[in-house]
Amino acid sequence: MVQKYQSPVRVYKHRFELVMAAYERRFPTCHLIPMFVASDVVEEETNEDGSITRVERRCALDVDAPRLLKRIAGVDYVYFIQKNILNRKERTLHIDSHNETFSNRVIISETCCYSVHPENEDWTCFEQTASLDIKSFFGFETTVEKIAMKQYATSIKKGKEIIEFYLKELQDEGITHVPRWTPSSLPASVPRPTSLFTSPAVLPKLAVTPAVSIPLPTDAKDITCPDIMQDDSLVEILPGTPEDKLDADYIKRYLGDLTPLQESCLIRLRKWLQETHKGKIPKDEHILRFLRARDFNMDKAREILCQSLTWRKQHQVDYLLETWVSPQVLQDYYTGGWHHHDRDGRPLYVLRLGQMDTKGLVRALGEESLLRHVLSINEEGLRRCEENTKVFGRPISCWTCLVDLEGLNMRHLWRPGVKALLRIIEVVEANYPETLGRLLILRAPRVFPVLWTLVSPFIDENTRKKFLIYAGNDYQGPGGLLDYIDKEIIPDFLAGECMCEVPEGGLVPKSMYRTAEELENDEVRLWTDTIYQSASVFKGAPHELLIEIIDASSVITWDFDMCKGDVVFNIYHSKRAPQPPRKDPLLPHGIPSPVGNNVQLIDRSWTLGQDYSMVESSLTCKEGESVQGSHITRWPGFYILQWKFHNMPACSATNLPRVDDVLATLQVSSHKCKVMYYTEVLGSEDFRTACWDVQSLGSMTSLESSHSGFSQLSAATTSSSQSQSSSMISR
């Protein structure tokens, strides 16, 4: 595989002629580069008017490679050919170099260019590209490649010191200006090439057998590196049009300290996007996030970045901040908001998760709206990072999130809510990598390990390393919140002095809950599936759901809302599978057979107690109720969840029907109930692991709770005598 390098534009606040005078002093040898043993001018020519000089040199390098490697290669020095073309009229210097030693095994090529800054003729620009292709190296290909890239990067940084040293040397000698070349004054304008490169040195003899040739590319590349120049007085050139090139000082000021190879990856990926990507090119800091997320692996970063760009285009995410209007329910009940910044200048986001009614928000908004709100938070975070970068004068590319878990309990482990959370995490991880600088989790309760076990597998490993978890009031002690946030901005609900405007949350009123149809009719859908299903229940035609259980002691969980009418909820068990759902042409009372959202499984010929059995007591559910529960199965086989029309009981004092019953027979719609439900089957072992495998979180392992049937699972799965348990809770 060919390794490539592309440098950013390095701008020197010195005239081209003075930079060339400093460059001349590097030859024939340079004491600042010990491995640069000598150089010999092989060929030199100047045109008639003296404006163009071509020089070819043969450079000897004492490669700093392992002695064993040198013995195998049979060389003491590695030779490179360097060709320079100095155009005094155009004020450019082009440098091409390649290895001569062992060129049949390793190919090293490097191209450098010095030129006048396009906007200021008193400044000089420098650019460089290089490539390394190791075809064979006595079985040490991988080792040599790693050494080569490491030493090459070191040499690039060394180039800065070299130019600065010789510029200062010229200044100490009183040379602060070198006049430009003119046709009439060649000798006075610029020294002739012979004086330009001093006297040629005698190259050391190559200790190598005639049949062998190898450039230890790592060091070899390093030796040509002295052509690279850097300077602290680099000019800030902010990229504008796609043709603009990144400036080294711009990278340092706005993107951070990057290694030469990291700079190269950024520039090459940016250039590739400019050449191939149709549409809006992401900002440099955004490209850099994807590179960091894949440890600067160009191919992997390019893949996930392109997927994200497609996603952003499809869903118009670039316009989200301008188009997204937060619903009132979010403004009132979403317990999160931006709050100043941390000690590092990162924007600080506060989330009072323990006070949030996750189920209420999902039921009132749906996953789509909730996701869009989270995406708007991330887009706002990117904008705040840019602002803080300008305010604090240093690169700020990520934010800090403070999560307060005070109040977190088992109701937050509502399975559809957790699943919605996991999907949101998945979308954010894929499209906003390396945006979270630190996550402070405060007042983690005993139930937190369960949530962490469910969520952590979906979080990138690098992101998980940024999590700091504090139980109880530990955050107030040494190594706590004060290490990351100034005392003056610690929120008041954390015993601080700063008033925090984050909503306190509370239960979302059921009147704000939306039906499945309303949720499905969202204007913008970012996901195509939904966790809820809707069904109609008719008088004489219950809706039934089949669940096959292979392993005994599995856990069936459910959550359903009565959108219309009253039903009786039952759970049955059968050893044999019911026949495929039947479709009756006509149901009792002249009701047409329902289609699509009504399924009947229990055959009319079946006998209760013989063909199937009831495993839970019947539960009557009224219109508007929200029901959650779970059942630990006792036997394998087929379980049937049934929602059945609730018949009003007749008056006990008379055999005459009630008025409501008479009216019900006059309207077909009165025989229809609407239910929206979600079910899931959990393996007992999986749930037990989620509850108890939390050793890494210290003492937070007690999960006893009376809020739902989930509290019974850990005990039920460890006791064979307690083989059946359930909890159906109306909230």
C-alpha positions in Angstrom: 0.0 0.0 0.0 1.3 3.5 -0.9 1.6 5.9 2.0 1.0 9.6 0.9 1.7 12.9 2.6 0.3 16.3 1.8 1.4 19.3 3.8 -0.7 22.4 4.5 0.5 25.7 3.0 3.2 27.2 5.2 3.5 31.0 4.8 6.7 32.8 5.8 6.6 36.5 6.4 9.9 36.9 4.5 10.6 37.7 0.9 11.2 34.9 -1.5 14.8 35.9 -2.2 15.7 36.0 1.5 14.1 32.5 2.1 16.2 31.2 -0.9 19.3 32.7 0.7 18.5 30.7 3.9 17.8 27.6 1.9 21.2 27.8 0.1 23.1 27.5 3.4 21.8 23.9 4.0 24.2 22.6 1.4 26.5 20.7 1.1 25.8 19.6 4.6 23.7 20.7 7.5 24.8 20.3 11.1 21.2 20.5 12.2 20.5 17.2 10.4 23.1 14.8 11.6 22.0 12.1 9.2 22.6 14.4 6.2 26.2 13.4 5.7 27.0 15.2 2.4 25.7 16.3 -1.0 27.4 16.5 -4.3 26.3 18.6 -7.3 26.0 16.1 -10.2 24.8 18.6 -12.8 24.1 22.3 -13.0 23.0 24.7 -15.7 21.7 28.2 -16.0 19.9 29.7 -19.0 21.4 32.7 -20.9 19.7 35.5 -18.9 20.3 33.8 -15.6 16.7 33.6 -14.6 16.5 29.8 -14.4 19.0 27.5 -12.8 18.7 23.7 -12.7 20.7 21.8 -10.2 20.9 18.0 -9.6 22.5 16.7 -6.4 23.3 13.3 -5.0 22.7 13.3 -1.3 24.1 10.8 1.2 22.1 9.9 4.3 23.3 8.0 7.3 20.0 6.4 8.1 19.2 5.9 11.7 18.0 2.3 11.3 18.5 -0.8 13.4 22.0 -2.3 12.9 20.5 -5.6 12.0 18.5 -4.0 9.2 21.6 -2.3 7.9 23.5 -5.5 7.9 20.7 -7.3 6.0 20.6 -4.4 3.5 24.4 -4.3 3.2 24.6 -0.5 3.2 26.0 2.2 5.4 24.5 5.1 3.5 21.4 5.7 1.5 21.5 7.9 -1.6 18.9 10.2 -2.9 18.7 12.3 -6.1 17.4 15.8 -5.7 16.5 18.0 -8.7 16.0 21.7 -8.1 14.6 24.3 -10.6 15.0 27.8 -9.4 13.0 30.4 -11.4 14.2 33.8 -10.3 11.9 35.6 -12.7 8.7 33.8 -11.5 10.1 33.5 -8.0 9.6 29.8 -7.5 11.7 26.9 -6.5 10.6 23.4 -7.4 12.3 20.4 -5.7 11.9 16.8 -6.8 13.7 14.0 -5.0 13.7 10.2 -5.2 15.7 7.4 -3.7 18.5 5.9 -5.8 19.5 3.2 -3.4 17.3 0.0 -3.7 14.8 1.8 -5.9 13.7 -1.6 -7.2 12.4 -2.5 -3.7 11.2 0.9 -2.3 10.0 3.9 -4.1 10.2 7.2 -2.3 9.2 10.4 -4.1 8.9 13.9 -2.8 7.9 17.2 -4.4 8.3 20.6 -2.7 7.6 24.1 -3.9 8.5 27.5 -2.7 6.5 30.4 -4.2 5.4 33.9 -3.6 2.2 34.4 -1.6 -0.6 35.2 -4.1 -1.9 38.1 -1.9 1.4 39.5 -0.5 4.6 39.5 -2.6 6.7 40.0 0.5 5.7 36.6 1.9 6.8 33.1 0.8 4.6 30.0 0.6 5.8 26.4 0.9 4.0 23.2 0.0 5.0 19.6 0.0 3.8 16.2 -1.2 5.5 12.8 -0.7 4.7 9.1 -1.2 6.2 5.9 0.1 5.7 2.5 -1.6 7.5 -0.5 -0.1 7.3 -3.4 -2.6 9.6 -5.7 -0.8 12.1 -5.3 2.0 13.5 -8.6 3.1 10.4 -9.4 5.1 10.6 -6.1 7.1 8.0 -4.2 5.0 5.6 -3.3 7.8 8.4 -2.4 10.2 10.2 -0.2 7.7 6.9 1.5 6.8 6.1 2.4 10.4 9.7 3.7 11.1 9.6 5.7 7.9 6.4 7.5 8.6 7.4 8.3 12.2 10.8 9.6 11.3 9.5 11.5 8.3 7.0 13.3 10.6 9.8 14.2 12.9 11.9 15.5 10.1 9.1 17.7 8.9 9.0 19.5 12.2 12.8 19.8 12.1 12.5 21.8 8.9 11.0 24.7 10.8 14.1 25.0 13.0 16.4 24.8 10.1 14.9 27.7 8.2 14.6 29.8 11.3 18.2 29.1 12.2 19.6 30.3 8.8 17.3 33.3 8.7 18.6 34.4 12.0 22.1 33.7 10.9 21.6 36.0 7.9 20.1 38.6 10.2 23.1 38.4 12.5 25.3 39.0 9.5 23.3 42.1 8.6 21.6 40.5 5.6 17.9 41.4 5.9 17.2 42.0 2.3 18.1 40.4 -1.0 17.0 42.3 -4.1 14.8 40.7 -6.7 16.3 39.4 -9.9 16.4 41.7 -13.0 17.7 40.8 -16.5 20.3 43.5 -16.3 21.7 42.7 -12.9 21.9 39.0 -12.5 25.2 38.9 -10.5 24.0 41.5 -8.1 20.5 40.3 -7.7 20.9 36.7 -6.8 24.1 34.8 -6.2 25.0 32.4 -9.0 24.2 28.8 -8.5 27.8 27.9 -7.7 27.9 30.2 -4.7 24.4 29.3 -4.0 25.3 25.8 -2.9 28.8 26.3 -1.6 31.5 24.0 -2.7 30.5 20.4 -3.4 31.5 17.9 -0.8 33.0 14.6 -1.5 30.4 11.9 -0.9 31.4 9.0 1.3 31.8 5.7 -0.5 28.8 3.4 -0.4 29.6 0.2 1.5 27.3 -2.1 -0.5 27.7 -5.0 -2.8 26.9 -4.2 -6.4 23.9 -6.4 -6.6 22.1 -4.9 -3.6 20.3 -1.5 -3.3 17.9 -0.3 -0.7 16.7 3.0 0.7 15.8 2.8 4.3 12.8 4.9 3.4 12.1 6.0 6.8 15.3 7.9 7.3 15.7 8.5 3.6 12.6 10.5 3.6 13.7 12.3 6.7 16.7 13.6 4.9 14.8 15.2 2.1 12.6 16.6 4.8 14.9 19.6 5.5 13.3 21.1 2.4 10.2 21.7 4.6 10.0 25.1 6.2 7.8 26.3 9.0 7.6 29.5 10.9 5.8 30.8 14.0 4.8 33.9 12.1 2.6 32.0 9.7 -0.3 33.9 8.2 -3.8 33.0 8.9 -5.6 32.2 5.7 -9.2 31.3 6.3 -10.5 28.9 3.7 -13.2 30.4 1.5 -13.7 28.9 -1.9 -13.1 25.2 -2.5 -9.8 26.1 -4.3 -8.3 27.6 -1.2 -5.7 25.5 0.6 -5.4 25.1 4.3 -2.7 27.2 6.0 -0.6 25.7 8.7 -1.3 28.6 11.1 -5.0 28.4 10.5 -4.9 24.7 11.4 -3.1 25.4 14.6 -5.3 28.4 15.6 -8.7 26.9 14.7 -8.2 23.1 14.6 -5.5 22.4 17.1 -2.0 20.9 17.2 -1.9 18.2 14.6 1.0 16.0 13.7 2.2 16.4 10.1 0.6 13.1 9.1 -2.7 14.2 10.7 -2.5 17.5 8.8 -1.9 15.4 5.7 -5.0 13.3 6.3 -7.2 16.3 6.8 -5.9 18.1 3.6 -6.2 15.0 1.5 -9.7 14.1 2.6 -10.8 17.7 2.2 -9.3 17.8 -1.3 -11.1 14.5 -2.2 -14.4 16.0 -1.1 -13.8 19.0 -3.2 -13.2 16.9 -6.2 -15.8 14.2 -5.8 -18.6 15.4 -3.5 -21.5 17.3 -5.1 -23.1 19.8 -2.7 -22.0 21.5 0.4 -18.5 20.7 1.7 -18.4 20.3 5.5 -16.2 22.6 7.6 -12.7 21.6 8.3 -13.4 21.0 12.0 -16.3 18.6 11.1 -14.0 16.6 8.7 -11.4 16.5 11.5 -14.0 14.9 13.9 -14.6 12.0 11.5 -10.8 11.5 11.1 -10.3 11.5 14.9 -13.2 9.0 15.3 -11.3 6.6 13.1 -7.8 7.3 14.4 -7.0 9.1 11.1 -7.6 6.1 9.0 -8.4 7.8 5.7 -10.6 5.1 4.2 -12.7 4.5 7.3 -13.1 8.2 8.0 -14.1 8.8 4.4 -16.7 6.1 4.5 -18.5 7.3 7.6 -18.3 10.9 6.5 -19.9 10.2 3.2 -22.7 8.3 4.8 -23.2 11.2 7.2 -23.2 13.8 4.4 -25.8 11.7 2.5 -27.9 11.5 5.7 -27.7 15.3 6.3 -28.7 16.0 2.7 -31.7 13.6 2.7 -33.1 15.1 5.9 -32.0 18.7 5.4 -30.1 18.7 8.7 -28.1 21.8 7.6 -31.3 23.8 7.9 -32.5 22.3 11.2 -31.7 25.2 13.4 -33.6 27.6 11.1 -36.6 25.3 10.5 -37.1 23.4 13.8 -39.6 24.9 16.2 -39.5 23.2 19.6 -43.0 22.1 20.6 -44.4 23.5 23.8 -44.3 20.1 25.5 -40.5 20.1 25.0 -40.2 23.6 26.3 -42.1 22.6 29.4 -41.0 19.1 30.1 -37.7 18.4 28.4 -35.2 18.9 31.3 -32.1 19.9 29.3 -30.5 23.2 28.2 -27.2 25.0 27.6 -25.5 26.6 30.7 -22.3 28.7 30.3 -19.1 26.7 29.7 -16.6 24.5 31.6 -13.1 25.4 32.7 -11.7 24.5 29.2 -14.1 26.8 27.5 -16.3 24.0 26.2 -20.0 24.8 26.0 -21.8 23.1 28.9 -25.1 21.2 28.4 -27.1 20.3 31.5 -29.6 17.4 31.4 -31.7 16.6 34.5 -32.5 13.1 33.3 -33.8 11.9 36.6 -36.6 14.5 36.5 -37.6 13.7 32.9 -40.8 11.8 32.0 -39.3 9.8 29.2 -42.4 7.8 28.5 -44.6 10.9 28.5 -42.3 12.7 26.0 -42.2 9.7 23.7 -45.9 9.3 23.9 -46.6 13.0 23.4 -44.0 13.6 20.7 -43.0 10.3 19.1 -39.5 9.3 18.3 -39.2 11.5 15.3 -39.8 14.8 17.0 -37.7 13.7 20.0 -34.8 12.8 17.6 -35.1 16.1 15.8 -34.9 17.9 19.1 -31.7 16.0 20.0 -30.2 16.8 16.6 -31.0 20.5 17.0 -29.1 20.3 20.4 -26.1 18.8 18.6 -26.3 21.4 15.8 -26.5 24.2 18.4 -23.5 22.6 20.1 -21.4 22.8 16.9 -22.3 26.5 16.6 -21.4 27.2 20.2 -18.0 25.5 19.7 -17.2 27.8 16.8 -18.2 30.8 18.9 -16.1 29.8 21.8 -13.1 29.1 19.5 -13.2 32.8 18.6 -13.9 34.0 22.1 -11.1 32.0 23.9 -8.6 32.2 21.0 -8.0 28.4 20.9 -9.6 25.5 19.2 -12.7 24.2 20.9 -14.3 21.4 19.0 -16.5 19.6 21.6 -18.7 20.3 24.6 -19.2 19.0 28.1 -22.5 17.4 29.2 -23.6 17.3 32.8 -26.2 14.7 33.5 -28.0 14.8 36.9 -29.6 11.4 37.7 -31.4 12.5 40.9 -34.8 10.9 40.7 -33.9 8.2 38.3 -35.9 5.0 39.0 -37.4 2.0 37.3 -40.0 4.0 35.4 -37.1 5.4 33.3 -36.4 1.8 32.2 -39.6 1.7 30.2 -38.5 -0.5 27.3 -39.9 1.6 24.4 -38.3 4.6 25.9 -34.9 2.9 26.3 -35.2 1.6 22.7 -35.9 5.2 21.5 -32.9 6.3 23.5 -30.7 3.7 21.9 -31.8 4.7 18.4 -31.0 8.4 19.2 -27.6 7.4 20.4 -27.0 5.4 17.2 -27.9 8.4 15.0 -25.8 10.8 17.1 -22.8 8.5 17.2 -22.9 8.0 13.4 -23.2 11.7 12.5 -21.6 13.7 15.4 -18.5 11.8 16.3 -16.0 13.3 18.7 -18.3 16.2 19.7 -18.6 15.1 23.4 -15.5 16.2 25.3 -16.6 15.0 28.7 -19.7 13.5 30.3 -20.2 14.2 34.0 -22.9 11.8 35.5 -23.9 13.0 38.9 -25.9 11.5 41.8 -26.2 8.1 40.1 -28.7 6.0 42.0 -28.8 2.2 42.5 -30.8 1.6 39.4 -28.3 3.4 37.1 -26.2 0.2 36.5 -29.2 -1.4 34.7 -29.6 1.6 32.4 -25.8 1.7 31.8 -25.7 -1.9 30.9 -28.4 -1.4 28.3 -27.0 1.7 26.8 -23.2 1.3 27.0 -22.8 -1.2 24.1 -24.2 1.4 21.7 -21.7 4.0 22.7 -18.3 4.2 21.0 -15.4 3.0 23.2 -13.6 6.3 22.8 -16.7 8.1 24.0 -17.2 5.8 27.0 -13.7 6.8 28.2 -14.9 10.4 28.6 -17.6 9.4 31.1 -17.1 10.3 34.8 -19.7 8.8 37.2 -20.4 10.0 40.7 -22.7 8.4 43.1 -24.5 10.4 45.8 -22.7 13.6 46.8 -19.3 12.3 45.7 -19.2 15.1 43.0 -18.8 17.7 45.8 -15.5 16.2 47.0 -11.9 16.1 45.6 -11.8 15.2 41.9 -15.4 16.2 41.6 -17.3 18.9 39.8 -15.1 21.8 40.8 -12.2 20.3 38.8 -14.2 20.8 35.6 -16.6 23.7 36.2 -16.0 27.0 37.9 -17.7 27.4 41.3 -19.7 30.5 40.1 -21.6 28.5 37.5 -22.5 25.3 39.3 -26.3 25.0 39.1 -28.3 25.8 42.2 -29.9 22.3 42.2 -26.4 20.9 42.7 -25.8 23.1 45.7 -24.2 25.8 43.5 -24.7 29.5 43.4 -25.9 29.9 39.7 -29.6 29.8 38.8 -30.1 27.3 36.0 -33.0 27.9 33.6 -33.3 24.2 32.7 -37.0 23.1 33.1 -37.7 21.0 36.2 -39.7 18.5 34.2 -42.5 16.6 35.8 -45.1 14.2 34.3 -46.4 15.0 30.9 -50.2 15.2 31.0 -51.9 12.3 29.3 -54.0 14.8 27.4 -50.9 15.5 25.4 -50.4 11.9 24.4 -50.8 11.3 20.7 -52.3 8.3 18.9 -50.3 6.0 16.7 -51.9 7.5 13.6 -50.9 11.0 14.7 -47.3 9.9 15.3 -47.1 8.2 12.0 -48.2 11.3 10.2 -45.2 13.4 11.3 -44.2 15.8 8.6 -40.6 14.6 8.6 -39.7 11.0 9.3 -36.1 10.2 10.1 -36.9 6.5 10.8 -39.2 4.3 8.9 -40.2 1.9 11.6 -42.2 2.5 14.8 -42.1 0.6 18.1 -45.9 0.7 18.5 -48.6 -1.2 16.8 -52.2 -0.4 16.7 -55.2 -2.7 16.7 -59.0 -2.6 16.7 -61.0 -4.7 19.2 -64.6 -5.5 18.3 -67.4 -7.0 20.3 -67.0 -10.7 19.6 -63.7 -10.2 17.8 -60.8 -9.8 20.3 -57.3 -8.9 19.1 -54.7 -11.5 19.9 -50.9 -11.6 19.7 -48.9 -14.8 19.6 -45.5 -15.1 21.3 -43.5 -18.3 21.1 -41.3 -19.1 24.1 -38.5 -21.5 23.7 -36.8 -21.2 27.1 -38.8 -21.3 30.3 -38.5 -18.3 32.7 -38.3 -15.8 29.8 -39.8 -12.4 30.4 -42.7 -11.1 28.4 -43.0 -7.3 28.8 -45.8 -5.0 27.4 -46.9 -1.5 27.3 -50.3 -0.4 25.8 -52.6 2.5 25.9 -56.4 2.4 25.5 -57.1 5.0 22.9 -60.8 4.3 22.7 -63.2 2.1 24.6 -62.7 -0.4 27.4 -61.1 -3.9 27.1 -60.2 -6.9 29.2 -56.6 -8.0 29.0 -55.7 -11.7 29.3 -52.7 -13.9 28.9 -53.1 -17.5 27.8 -50.7 -20.5 27.3 -51.0 -23.3 24.9 -48.7 -26.3 24.1 -49.7 -26.3 20.5 -49.6 -23.5 18.0 -52.9 -21.9 17.0 -53.9 -22.1 13.4 -53.2 -19.1 11.1 -55.5 -16.2 11.8 -59.0 -16.6 10.5 -61.0 -14.0 8.7 -64.7 -14.4 9.3 -66.9 -12.9 6.7 -69.3 -11.6 9.3 -69.0 -11.2 13.0 -71.8 -11.2 15.6 -74.2 -8.3 15.6 -73.7 -7.7 11.9 -70.2 -6.2 12.3 -68.1 -6.7 9.1 -64.9 -8.6 9.6 -62.1 -6.3 10.5 -58.9 -6.3 8.4 -55.3 -5.6 8.9 -55.2 -4.5 12.6 -57.4 -7.3 14.1 -56.1 -10.8 14.5 -57.9 -13.8 16.2 -55.9 -16.9 17.1 -57.8 -18.9 19.6 -60.0 -21.4 17.7 -63.7 -21.5 18.7 -63.4 -25.3 19.1 -60.7 -24.9 21.8 -61.7 -25.5 25.4 -60.3 -23.4 28.2 -58.4 -25.5 30.7 -57.9 -28.3 28.1 -56.5 -26.8 24.9 -55.2 -23.6 26.5 -55.0 -22.1 30.0 -55.1 -18.7 31.6 -51.8 -17.7 33.2 -52.8 -14.2 34.5 -55.8 -12.9 36.1 -58.0 -10.8 33.8 -57.3 -7.0 33.9 -60.0 -4.5 32.9 -58.5 -1.5 31.2 -60.5 1.7 30.9 -60.3 4.2 28.0 -57.4 6.6 28.4 -55.4 4.2 30.7 -51.7 3.4 30.1 -50.8 -0.1 31.2 -47.3 -1.5 31.7 -46.4 -5.0 33.0 -44.4 -8.1 32.6 -44.9 -11.9 33.0 -42.2 -14.5 33.8 -43.1 -17.6 31.8 -43.3 -20.9 33.5 -43.3 -23.3 30.5 -42.1 -23.2 27.0 -44.8 -23.1 24.3 -47.1 -20.5 22.9 -48.4 -17.5 24.8 -51.3 -15.4 23.6 -51.9 -11.9 24.7 -55.5 -11.0 24.2 -57.4 -7.7 24.2 -61.1 -8.4 24.5 -64.1 -6.1 24.2 -65.4 -5.3 27.7 -69.2 -6.0 28.0 -71.0 -3.7 30.5 -72.6 -5.8 33.3 -76.4 -5.7 33.5 -78.1 -4.1 36.5 -78.2 -6.7 39.3 -81.6 -5.6 40.4 -83.4 -6.3 37.2 -83.1 -8.4 34.1 -83.8 -5.4 31.9 -80.8 -4.1 29.9 -79.2 -0.8 30.8 -79.7 2.2 28.7 -76.0 2.2 27.7 -76.4 -1.4 26.5 -79.4 -0.5 24.4 -77.6 2.5 22.8 -74.5 0.4 22.2 -76.6 -2.0 20.0 -77.7 0.9 17.8 -74.2 2.0 16.7 -71.6 -0.2 15.1 -68.8 2.2 16.2 -69.7 1.5 19.8 -68.5 -2.1 19.4 -65.0 -0.9 18.4 -62.1 -0.3 20.8 -58.7 1.0 19.8 -55.5 -0.1 21.5 -51.8 0.9 20.8 -49.3 -1.6 22.2 -45.7 -2.6 22.3 -44.3 -6.0 23.5 -40.9 -7.5 23.9 -39.5 -10.8 25.1 -36.3 -10.8 27.3 -34.2 -13.8 28.2 -34.0 -14.2 31.9 -30.3 -14.6 31.8 -29.9 -11.4 29.8 -32.1 -9.5 32.2 -30.2 -10.9 35.2 -26.9 -9.9 33.6 -28.3 -6.4 33.0 -29.3 -6.2 36.7 -26.3 -7.7 38.4 -23.3 -7.5 36.1 -22.2 -4.1 37.3 -19.0 -4.8 39.2 -17.3 -1.9 37.4 -19.7 0.5 39.0 -18.8 -0.2 42.6 -21.5 -0.6 45.2 -24.4 0.6 43.0 -25.8 -3.0 42.5 -28.9 -3.0 44.6 -31.9 -2.8 42.2 -34.8 -3.5 44.5 -37.8 -1.4 43.5 -41.5 -1.6 43.9 -42.3 0.6 40.9 -43.0 -2.2 38.4 -42.8 -5.9 37.7 -39.2 -5.5 36.7 -38.2 -5.5 40.3 -39.3 -9.1 40.6 -37.1 -10.5 37.9 -33.9 -10.8 39.7 -35.5 -12.8 42.5 -37.7 -14.8 40.2 -34.8 -16.0 38.0 -32.8 -17.3 40.9 -35.7 -19.2 42.6 -37.3 -22.2 41.0 -40.2 -22.1 43.4 -41.2 -18.6 42.3 -41.7 -19.5 38.7 -44.5 -17.2 37.8 -44.9 -13.6 38.6 -46.4 -10.6 36.9 -47.3 -7.0 37.4 -49.8 -5.0 35.4 -49.7 -1.4 36.3 -52.2 1.2 35.3 -50.6 4.6 35.4 
